[in-house]
């Protein structure tokens, strides 16, 4: 979120907020004005978990970290989460689950709802949340570095496959964005859902490969 404060000065040289700052955010359809007191409440929220302006930082770094074991555990945990989650909307199952939701959207009945639904997915995926192409590229970079560090060509192979998954997620997001901007119902939610299923298939291949890598 970008916040532009609008201030004015008095005769003493001090500045004060004359009007509420203008805020821009990817999830906002328009620029909005926020009152100064509301910003104060947001910045200094109260309660049990209130931040109170604290900054957390490491006070000690272990000089002998077993990176091989750390990498092995992290990959194992990610593989388990993505392939073997018992909850249907997490991991690869969750990607298929969302594909079914998209495929069932009725464009002819409520085009506005369909646009908002697809737009919300893109916002959560690419702007706010923990999914989308960007995070796939980050994980691919991790796998590439881990492969170099541990001398594992198969991790390098998995990295390339995950990069391809990231490209697929970007194509899916682009299709959703085009549908949102369309003024008519000239798009096929079935095709959009199929793009998402391709993402799920590719990621299943990546994690199935990672499951077999011996570290």
Secondary structure as GFF3:
##gff-version 3
##sequence-region A 1 215
A	DSSP	beta_strand	2	9	.	.	.	ID=ss1
A	DSSP	beta_strand	15	24	.	.	.	ID=ss2
A	DSSP	beta_strand	32	34	.	.	.	ID=ss3
A	DSSP	alpha_helix	36	43	.	.	.	ID=ss4
A	DSSP	alpha_helix	67	83	.	.	.	ID=ss5
A	DSSP	alpha_helix	91	103	.	.	.	ID=ss6
A	DSSP	alpha_helix	111	122	.	.	.	ID=ss7
A	DSSP	pi_helix	123	128	.	.	.	ID=ss8
A	DSSP	alpha_helix	133	150	.	.	.	ID=ss9
A	DSSP	alpha_helix	153	181	.	.	.	ID=ss10
A	DSSP	alpha_helix	189	212	.	.	.	ID=ss11
###
